[in-house]
Each structure stands twice: as C-alpha cells, then as structure tokens.
Amino acid sequence: MARKAKFKVGDRVMISKKSEYYCGNKDSSNPRDIVGTVRSCYAGDYHDTFTTRVDWDNGLHNSYTDKDLRLVTDASNNELYRDWE
C-alpha cells in the first residue's frame, strides 16, 4: 500500500533535532530553529518516501525527506510549539 505524504503545501515546519541537517546557522539553507513553509511534496527516489521542498523564513530553500522535518503546531504569541515525536 502506498504511503501518504506527511506534510502538505502550506504547512509550517522546522528541521528535526534528530535530522543530520540540524546543524546549520540561521543564514544556512539548512537553518536550525528557523520556521519554513512547505512549497511542494512529491514521491521521492526511494520506495515509500516523499521529498518535501521548504521555503525557509530566512529567504533560502531546500528539500528534505519526511524524517528530517517536524510540523510547527502553533506559532502564536511568538512562541513555537513543535511536534518533536
């Protein structure tokens, strides 16, 4: 059975602390602790994976697999509540 994409266009996401890409500074295309917006999701090169393109709030963009990103569930009052599962 085919998997469904974890994210949808318009979702607000961050790089997971468990991701190998959680290492960049705020000006990086892999920005740590910066929120971004999902611009596209498509079937990846590997079986049952999806590639998600993110436009980061620092003006840069990059693409990731589902395991590298976490959904930002609430950004009210300048506080971020992250889905770190």
C-alpha positions, 0 to 999 in steps of 0.5 A, spaced: 500 500 500 502 506 498 504 511 503 501 518 504 505 524 504 506 527 511 506 534 510 502 538 505 503 545 501 502 550 506 504 547 512 509 550 517 515 546 519 522 546 522 528 541 521 528 535 526 533 535 532 534 528 530 535 530 522 543 530 520 541 537 517 540 540 524 546 543 524 546 549 520 546 557 522 540 561 521 543 564 514 544 556 512 539 553 507 539 548 512 537 553 518 536 550 525 530 553 529 528 557 523 520 556 521 519 554 513 513 553 509 512 547 505 512 549 497 511 542 494 511 534 496 512 529 491 514 521 491 521 521 492 527 516 489 526 511 494 520 506 495 515 509 500 518 516 501 516 523 499 521 529 498 518 535 501 521 542 498 521 548 504 521 555 503 525 557 509 523 564 513 530 566 512 529 567 504 533 560 502 530 553 500 531 546 500 528 539 500 528 534 505 525 527 506 519 526 511 524 524 517 528 530 517 522 535 518 517 536 524 510 540 523 510 547 527 503 546 531 502 553 533 506 559 532 502 564 536 504 569 541 511 568 538 512 562 541 513 555 537 510 549 539 513 543 535 511 536 534 518 533 536 515 525 536 
